[in-house]
Amino acid sequence: MRMNRVAIVGSGGSGKSHLARELGRILDAPVTHLDAVYFDDEWNPLPQDKFEAAQRELVAQPRWVIDGNYNSTLQVRLAACDTVVMMDVPTWMALWGIVSRQVRHGAGQHASGVYNRITWDVVRYVATYRRRMRPRVLAKIREYAAGKHVVFLTSRRQARRWLAQLQHG
């Protein structure tokens, strides 16, 4: 199956941005990290209507890889994609991901698509993602991406294997 429009979702710290960069390279498709669209340099969020409009412009393109949850606008990406990748890692792995990313990259926004800002709200969101947000994301996938290719990756190792298969196969 040819992937042209890929939506990557999952908890913070699950590896979405890394997967998006690698997948974009393999598919030769433009990559958008939604954190870079949503936040300006001072961490001010884009107003909801402008954020949704920006995503509608992005998904109108013929090829793309977009990573980010943003459940309030998830249906925009799910309706337009041909493939959904759910980074469905355990909570401890996602928490480790946000901490190790902070250690590796430091705080702030980086050209590589890494948006690091660990606050108690971020820790709480990641710690409760599987219980609170995951069911809502899965419900939206069922509703807006029915019949589309959906890939569940439950570890970074599985993600690396999947990328290797795509690259070589």
Summary of the structure (lengths in Angstrom):
residues: 169
radius of gyration: 14.9
end to end distance: 11.0
largest distance: 42.2
contacts: 519
relative contact order: 0.21
helix: 54%
strand: 17%
